[in-house]
Amino acid sequence: MLRRQLLHFGAFTLAGLPPSLVQAQGEIAQRKLVVVMLRGAVDGLSVVAPYGEREYAANRPQIALPPPGAEDGLLRLDSLFGLHPALGALKRRWDGGQLAFVHASGSPDPTRSHFDAQDYFESGTPGRKSTPDGWMNRLLAGLPGEPAPTRAISMGQTPPRIFAGTASVASLGLGPNAMQRRAIDNPRMQASLTRLYAGDAPLSGTLRDTTEGRGEMARSMAAAEPRAMDPSADAGAPSARSFAADAHRLGQLIRKDPHTQLAFTSVGGWDTHVNQGAARGQLANRLASLGAGLDALSEGLGDALQDTVIVVASEFGRTLRQNGNGGTDHGRGNVIWLLGGPVAGGQVLGEWPGLDAGALADGRDLAVRTDFRQVLAPLLQRHLGLSETALAAVFPQGPQTWRYADKLLRT
């Protein structure tokens, strides 16, 4: 179903602007940002494993990944880090310079609550529960250029916190029947509702956005090529196994619709307290499905991948030491993934604190050395053209400095 909220945008016109600025605004309008949230706290120390640290294997006798070159070993990224072998579908993106990671990153708030940590990531205000809207909704309101009913798309069964707010967001369901016809698509129903809401400007606007958005998405999806393909911690997010077909469909929709700039989806199943596994097992199976899904999203985007940055993040990381059940518990630092044509790939960024006892947060976790907003803010400014004023609204009371501004993107 398509969710519509009251549209509060100021119109932006290119009339009277210098040709160079018109061209720059046109280029920015083609740039896209997709955020994929891994609900449940994925184990970043397995995704990008620090095999070069002695403490890594010592604290994980059953679940540490073997070093590169060994049987079921990590895929070598550099002398310190290796990629989980189940993510082999993405290694070519790394080799091609389209995939990078920012390690020891996360929220500055120390909560180990899935609910609170996800809320802080989606609101963009760690430690503050009173924020009424999500940072991607504030981003949508501050983007340069003309608004459109499908400028932002949320893929999933429920409206996410990250898009809560006054700006209009289109919602795409899951599965091949996500855009099957509903009562709202009937022209007679639309005409009746138009008459009913004629005297109510907000409701009329909501109806108009709903019908226009659904029509635009239906046309885009009709033109796309067919492709076969702990509950509270997951917050209703679909599993990694079902992600690939939906991700390819989302990529095609973004590519076919020139108005779409922002998209969000989430994937659940990462709360691995028990039987996490190493190169094989529970986590490996989910990472393989996730990697296939991200590759499918990239394939669905096609040429649009050259103008798209995909951000993959989780609410927090997991403990360095494995627990007595062969799993890991709620931790702190994690790894943020960056994928796409504009990404300065082939590098693991971030200030690495090390895994010795004195460097661990609370004596048990990878420390957070990079606030997640320090990764996102440069993307919003340099990739999407967000102004300083708009950035301050997206991330109020954010860090004083935005790190890696000259390292994340190619230009």
C-alpha positions in Angstrom: 0.0 0.0 0.0 1.1 3.5 -0.7 1.6 5.8 2.3 1.2 9.5 1.7 1.7 12.3 4.1 1.1 16.0 3.7 3.6 17.5 1.3 5.4 20.5 2.7 7.9 21.5 0.0 9.0 24.9 -1.2 9.1 25.0 -5.0 12.5 25.3 -6.6 12.9 26.8 -10.0 15.9 27.0 -12.3 14.6 30.1 -14.1 17.2 32.8 -14.2 20.1 30.7 -13.0 23.4 30.6 -14.8 23.8 27.7 -17.3 26.6 26.1 -15.2 24.4 26.0 -12.2 21.4 24.6 -14.2 23.7 21.9 -15.4 25.0 21.2 -11.9 21.5 20.9 -10.5 20.5 18.6 -13.4 23.4 16.3 -12.6 22.6 16.3 -8.9 18.9 15.4 -9.7 20.2 12.2 -11.3 22.1 11.1 -8.1 20.5 8.6 -5.8 20.9 7.2 -2.3 19.7 3.8 -1.2 19.9 2.9 2.5 19.7 -0.8 3.6 19.3 -1.3 7.3 20.3 -4.7 8.8 17.9 -5.0 11.8 19.1 -7.2 14.6 22.8 -6.1 14.8 24.9 -7.9 12.2 28.3 -9.1 13.4 30.6 -6.6 11.7 33.7 -8.5 13.0 32.6 -11.4 10.7 31.5 -9.3 7.7 34.9 -7.5 7.5 37.0 -9.6 9.9 40.3 -8.3 11.3 42.2 -11.5 10.7 45.5 -9.7 11.2 44.7 -9.1 14.9 45.8 -12.0 17.1 42.9 -11.2 19.5 40.4 -11.9 16.8 40.8 -15.7 16.6 41.8 -16.0 20.3 38.4 -14.6 21.4 36.4 -16.7 18.8 37.7 -20.3 19.0 34.7 -21.7 17.1 33.4 -18.8 15.0 36.5 -17.0 13.8 36.9 -17.0 10.0 40.1 -18.7 8.7 42.6 -16.3 7.2 42.8 -15.7 3.4 44.2 -18.7 1.6 43.0 -21.3 4.1 40.1 -23.6 3.5 36.9 -21.6 3.8 39.1 -18.6 4.4 38.3 -14.9 4.2 38.5 -13.0 0.9 41.6 -10.8 1.3 40.9 -7.1 1.4 44.3 -6.0 2.8 46.9 -7.2 5.3 44.5 -6.6 8.3 40.9 -7.2 7.0 39.2 -10.0 5.0 35.6 -10.2 3.6 33.4 -13.1 4.8 33.6 -15.8 2.1 29.8 -15.9 1.9 29.9 -12.4 0.4 31.8 -13.6 -2.7 29.1 -12.1 -4.9 30.3 -8.7 -3.9 34.0 -9.2 -4.2 34.0 -8.2 -7.8 32.5 -4.9 -6.7 35.5 -4.4 -4.4 37.9 -5.4 -7.1 36.2 -3.0 -9.5 36.5 0.0 -7.0 32.7 0.2 -6.2 32.7 -1.2 -2.7 34.3 0.3 0.5 33.8 -0.1 4.2 34.1 2.2 7.2 35.0 0.0 10.2 34.7 0.7 14.0 31.7 2.9 13.2 28.3 3.3 14.8 26.3 5.3 17.2 27.9 7.3 20.0 25.0 6.3 22.3 26.0 3.1 24.3 22.6 1.5 24.4 22.4 -2.2 23.7 18.6 -2.1 23.1 17.6 -3.0 19.6 14.6 -0.8 19.8 16.4 2.3 21.1 19.5 1.9 18.8 17.3 1.5 15.7 15.3 4.5 16.7 18.5 6.6 17.1 19.9 5.5 13.8 16.6 6.3 12.0 16.0 9.6 13.7 19.6 10.6 13.3 19.7 11.9 16.9 21.4 9.3 19.1 20.4 9.6 22.7 17.4 11.7 22.0 14.0 9.9 22.0 11.9 13.0 21.5 12.8 13.5 17.8 9.4 13.3 15.9 10.7 12.6 12.4 13.3 10.5 10.6 16.5 11.8 9.0 15.6 10.6 5.5 12.4 12.6 5.7 14.2 15.7 6.7 16.7 15.0 3.9 13.8 14.7 1.4 12.5 18.1 2.5 15.9 19.7 2.1 17.0 18.3 -1.3 17.6 20.8 -4.1 15.3 20.4 -7.1 11.7 19.8 -7.8 9.6 17.5 -5.5 7.8 14.5 -7.1 5.4 11.8 -5.7 8.1 9.1 -6.1 11.2 11.1 -5.2 11.5 8.9 -2.1 10.5 5.2 -1.9 10.2 3.0 1.2 10.2 -0.8 0.4 8.6 -2.9 3.1 5.3 -3.8 4.8 5.3 -1.1 7.4 6.3 2.6 7.3 9.8 2.9 8.7 10.9 5.4 11.4 13.5 6.8 9.1 10.9 8.3 6.7 8.5 9.5 9.4 7.6 13.2 8.9 5.8 15.7 6.8 7.4 15.1 3.4 5.6 12.8 1.0 7.0 9.2 0.7 5.9 6.4 -1.7 5.7 2.9 -0.2 6.4 -0.2 -2.2 5.3 -3.6 -0.7 7.2 -6.8 -0.9 6.9 -9.6 -3.4 5.9 -9.8 -7.1 2.4 -8.6 -6.3 3.6 -5.4 -4.5 1.9 -3.2 -7.1 -1.3 -5.3 -7.8 -4.3 -3.1 -8.3 -6.2 -1.8 -5.3 -9.4 0.0 -4.8 -7.6 3.4 -4.9 -6.4 2.6 -8.5 -10.0 2.5 -9.8 -10.8 5.7 -11.7 -14.3 5.8 -10.3 -13.0 5.5 -6.8 -10.5 8.3 -7.5 -13.2 10.5 -8.9 -15.4 10.0 -5.9 -12.7 10.7 -3.5 -11.7 13.8 -5.4 -15.2 15.2 -5.0 -15.4 14.2 -1.4 -12.1 15.9 -0.5 -12.6 19.0 -2.8 -13.0 21.3 0.2 -10.0 19.9 2.2 -6.7 21.0 0.7 -4.5 18.6 2.8 -6.6 15.6 2.0 -6.8 16.6 -1.6 -3.1 16.9 -1.8 -2.6 13.5 -0.1 -5.0 11.8 -2.6 -3.3 13.4 -5.5 0.2 12.3 -4.3 -1.2 8.8 -3.7 -2.8 8.3 -7.1 0.1 9.9 -9.0 2.7 8.0 -7.1 1.0 4.6 -7.5 0.5 5.3 -11.2 4.1 6.3 -11.7 5.5 3.2 -9.9 3.1 0.9 -11.7 4.3 2.2 -15.1 7.9 1.8 -14.0 7.5 -1.7 -12.8 5.5 -2.7 -15.9 8.5 -1.7 -17.9 10.9 -3.7 -15.8 12.2 -7.0 -16.9 10.9 -10.0 -14.9 13.3 -11.9 -12.6 12.9 -15.1 -10.6 14.2 -15.0 -7.5 14.2 -12.6 16.8 11.1 -10.9 15.5 11.4 -7.9 17.9 15.0 -7.3 16.8 14.0 -7.5 13.2 11.1 -5.0 13.6 9.1 -6.7 10.9 11.9 -6.6 8.3 12.0 -9.3 5.7 14.6 -12.1 5.9 17.8 -12.0 3.8 16.5 -15.0 1.8 13.6 -13.0 0.4 15.7 -9.9 -0.2 17.2 -10.7 -3.6 14.1 -10.6 -5.8 12.7 -7.6 -4.0 16.0 -5.8 -4.3 16.3 -6.4 -8.0 12.7 -5.1 -8.4 13.6 -2.0 -6.4 16.7 -1.3 -8.5 14.7 -1.6 -11.7 12.1 0.8 -10.3 14.7 3.4 -9.4 16.3 3.1 -12.8 13.0 3.4 -14.7 11.7 6.3 -12.7 13.8 9.5 -13.3 12.1 11.2 -10.3 13.3 8.7 -7.7 16.4 9.8 -5.7 16.0 8.2 -2.2 15.1 4.7 -1.2 15.1 2.7 2.0 14.6 -0.9 2.9 15.6 -3.2 5.8 16.6 -6.8 6.2 16.2 -8.8 9.4 17.7 -11.9 11.0 21.0 -10.7 12.4 20.6 -11.3 16.1 22.9 -14.3 16.3 23.1 -15.1 20.0 23.1 -18.9 19.3 25.0 -21.0 16.8 26.3 -18.1 14.7 28.7 -20.3 12.7 31.8 -19.3 10.9 32.4 -19.8 7.1 29.3 -22.1 7.2 26.1 -22.0 9.2 23.4 -19.5 10.2 25.3 -16.2 9.7 27.0 -17.4 6.5 23.7 -18.4 4.9 22.2 -15.0 5.7 25.2 -13.1 4.4 25.2 -15.1 1.2 21.5 -14.2 0.6 22.3 -10.5 1.5 25.3 -10.4 -0.8 23.2 -11.9 -3.6 20.5 -9.3 -2.9 22.9 -6.4 -3.0 24.3 -7.7 -6.2 20.8 -8.0 -7.6 20.0 -4.4 -6.5 23.1 -3.3 -8.4 22.1 -5.3 -11.5 18.6 -3.9 -11.3 20.0 -0.3 -11.2 21.9 -1.0 -14.3 23.5 2.2 -15.6 21.9 4.1 -12.7 24.4 2.5 -10.4 27.0 5.0 -11.7 25.0 7.7 -10.0 23.9 5.7 -6.9 25.4 5.3 -3.5 24.1 2.3 -1.5 24.7 2.5 2.3 24.3 -0.7 4.4 24.3 -0.2 8.2 23.1 -1.9 11.4 22.1 -0.5 14.8 25.2 -1.7 16.6 27.7 -4.5 16.5 28.4 -7.6 18.5 30.8 -8.7 21.2 34.4 -9.6 20.3 34.3 -12.8 22.5 31.9 -15.6 21.5 29.4 -16.6 24.1 28.7 -20.1 25.6 26.1 -20.8 22.9 28.4 -20.4 20.0 27.1 -17.0 19.2 27.8 -13.3 20.0 25.9 -10.8 22.1 25.0 -7.2 21.7 28.0 -5.0 21.2 29.1 -1.5 20.0 31.3 -0.9 17.0 30.3 -2.2 13.6 31.1 -1.7 9.9 29.2 0.5 7.4 29.2 -0.7 3.8 29.3 1.7 0.8 28.5 0.4 -2.7 28.0 2.2 -6.0 29.6 4.0 -8.9 30.5 7.2 -7.0 32.1 5.3 -4.1 35.9 5.4 -3.8 36.0 1.7 -3.4 38.6 -0.9 -2.7 39.5 0.5 0.8 38.6 -0.1 4.4 38.3 3.4 6.0 37.9 4.3 9.7 40.2 4.8 12.6 40.9 1.2 13.7 41.2 1.1 17.6 42.5 -2.5 17.8 41.1 -5.5 19.8 43.5 -5.6 22.7 41.8 -5.5 26.1 42.7 -1.8 26.7 41.1 -0.7 23.4 37.8 -2.5 23.8 34.6 -0.6 24.8 33.4 -1.7 28.2 36.2 -4.3 28.1 34.2 -6.4 25.6 33.4 -4.6 22.3 35.0 -3.0 19.3 35.0 0.7 20.1 33.1 3.2 18.0 35.6 5.6 16.5 33.4 7.0 13.7 29.9 8.4 14.3 27.6 7.0 11.6 26.6 10.6 10.8 30.2 11.4 10.0 29.9 8.9 7.1 26.4 10.0 6.0 26.9 13.8 6.1 29.6 14.0 3.4 27.4 11.8 1.1 24.5 14.1 1.5 26.5 17.2 0.8 28.9 16.0 -1.9 26.7 13.4 -3.6 23.2 14.9 -3.2 24.1 18.6 -3.1 22.6 19.3 0.3 23.4 22.8 1.6 25.0 23.5 5.0 21.7 24.8 6.4 19.8 21.7 5.2 22.5 19.4 6.6 22.1 21.0 10.0 18.4 20.2 9.8 19.0 16.6 8.8 21.5 16.0 11.6 20.8 18.5 14.4 23.4 18.5 17.2 25.6 16.3 15.1 29.4 15.9 15.4 31.4 19.0 15.1 33.4 17.7 12.2 32.5 15.6 9.2 35.2 13.0 8.7 36.3 11.3 5.4 34.7 14.0 3.3 37.5 13.7 0.7 37.8 9.9 0.9 34.4 8.4 0.5 33.6 9.5 -3.1 35.5 9.6 -6.3 34.8 13.3 -7.0 
